[in-house]
């Protein structure tokens, strides 16, 4: 981990490389009435049935229980290779 500033271009490149090249990363997009309002990114670790979760949701849609619903759905769709 670093406190060094990361440019948007650098982060975008890293993000796309992870999603496209590393099958351990999964991205789920949260949509409400056709509007993309957030995402859940899950990284499958090397430990059985363990993942790292990153969540982002627009401030307007916070407090509505959307994150709990999407995480539940993500978990039901995921199959961990090491289980």
C-alpha positions in Angstrom: 0.0 0.0 0.0 1.2 3.5 -0.8 0.2 7.0 0.0 1.5 8.1 -3.4 -1.1 9.8 -5.7 -2.4 7.6 -8.6 -3.5 9.2 -11.8 -6.8 8.4 -13.4 -5.1 6.9 -16.4 -2.9 4.7 -14.3 -5.8 3.4 -12.2 -7.9 2.8 -15.3 -5.2 0.8 -16.9 -4.7 -1.3 -13.7 -8.4 -1.8 -13.3 -8.9 -3.0 -16.9 -5.9 -5.3 -16.8 -7.2 -6.9 -13.6 -10.7 -7.4 -14.9 -9.7 -8.6 -18.3 -6.6 -10.7 -17.5 -7.0 -12.1 -14.0 -10.0 -14.5 -13.7 -9.9 -14.1 -9.9 -11.4 -10.6 -10.2 -15.2 -10.4 -10.7 -17.1 -7.2 -11.3 -20.9 -6.8 -10.6 -22.6 -3.5 -11.7 -25.5 -2.2 -9.6 -28.3 -0.7 -11.8 -31.5 1.0 -10.6 -34.1 1.6 -13.3 -31.4 1.3 -16.0 -29.0 3.7 -14.3 -25.6 2.4 -13.2 -25.3 3.5 -9.6 -22.4 1.4 -8.3 -20.4 -1.7 -8.4 -19.1 -4.6 -6.3 -15.6 -6.0 -7.2 -14.6 -9.3 -5.7 -11.1 -10.7 -5.8 -10.9 -14.5 -5.1 -7.9 -15.1 -2.8 -5.8 -18.2 -2.6 -7.6 -19.2 0.6 -10.6 -21.5 0.2 -13.9 -19.6 0.0 -12.3 -16.2 0.9 -12.5 -13.1 -1.2 -11.7 -9.4 -0.9 -14.7 -7.1 -1.6 -14.7 -3.5 -2.9 -18.0 -1.6 -3.0 -18.9 1.8 -4.5 -22.4 3.2 -4.7 -23.6 6.7 -5.6 -24.4 8.9 -2.5 -28.0 9.2 -3.8 -28.5 5.5 -3.5 -26.9 4.8 -0.1 -29.0 3.7 2.8 -31.5 1.8 0.6 -30.2 -1.7 1.2 -28.8 -2.1 -2.3 -25.3 -3.2 -1.2 -26.7 -6.0 1.0 -28.8 -7.2 -1.9 -26.0 -7.1 -4.5 -23.5 -8.8 -2.1 -26.0 -11.6 -1.5 -26.5 -12.0 -5.2 -22.8 -12.0 -5.9 -22.1 -14.7 -3.3 -24.8 -16.9 -4.7 -23.4 -16.6 -8.2 -19.7 -17.1 -7.3 -18.1 -20.5 -7.2 -14.7 -20.5 -5.6 -12.2 -22.8 -7.2 -10.6 -23.7 -3.9 -13.8 -24.7 -2.1 
